[in-house]
């Protein structure tokens, strides 16, 4: 398997030879715009079809959650519910107010 950095270098080298992004895209079986985005704008293709054409792994490894260390499908961590931080959270607002008055 190749990585995105080696693909990027190959695209840049092909552009130095051809001076045409459409020709570079034809050589790598992608569009000229996609070749430009990968080589110049450090874009990593999300589509599994394009990744397969370029010889990249079809799936991108998902980052682990900073709170619990697991990988989630959702953007928010379902394990660590954030405590409410507005004044309407029951009796806790009174305790925070008293702590604030006492300098804590």
Secondary structure, DSSP 8 states (H G I E B T S, - for coil): ---HHHHHHHHHHHHHHH--HHHHHHHHTS-HHHHHHHHHS------HHHHHHHT--SS------TTTS---SSSS-SSS-----STTSTTHHHHHHHHHHTT-
